[in-house]
């Protein structure tokens, strides 16, 4: 069996698993939606967008996993966030998890806002 976990330093968060029951990130299980930053994980209860303004200084782009399928944010919310300097790439949660790990392994300043794929 081959280990396919990307080469990410131990002081950075790595998404190890995801599913309808939640996420496993750097050995810790989460049953809610989460925001994954390079150095910490935040519970994302209530799914509000105000948190993006807070975390934008920690990353260059935010990947948003919208669940089992990709769903665009409402146009007015995308424009509002863009005007605030918050850049979000929307995709299904599985793609967001894989992309986060690949970009983190590449040393990028990345965050992922993840909704469980139910």
PyMOL commands that set and color helices and strands:
alter all, ss='L'
color gray80, all
select helices_A, chain A and resi 50-58+75-83+93-105
alter helices_A, ss='H'
color red, helices_A
select strands_A, chain A and resi 15-19+22-25+28-30+34-36+41-43+61-65+88-91+110-114
alter strands_A, ss='S'
color yellow, strands_A
deselect
rebuild
show_as cartoon
